């Protein structure tokens, strides 16, 4: 017997673990009426059941730190979140601390020099 992980964000039915994905119960079988599915492995980052449950309950996982970009092959951290407008799971990044401003704002001065 499978354990229900939460409610499908698209249709409200139950989401279960199925093979290599987390899927809405209405996305499998002959009478498919929903297409919600999210992989258990996203960009080399394993998505644990607890994180999928959290995403279904709150709309967002905790910060996951093991994603690897397909383009740059660099590791990055992100939250997975439900994007209702796109009807899919997407990334949300941590707000970055403004590094340039912390150094005393040298960037604008350099611009003035280049212009003159």
Secondary structure, DSSP 8 states (H G I E B T S, - for coil): -----EE-TTTS-EEEEETTEEEEGGGSSSS-----EEESEETTEE--HHHHHHHHHHSB---EEEEE-TTT--EEEEEEEEETTTTEEEEE------HHHHTTSHHHHHHHHHH-
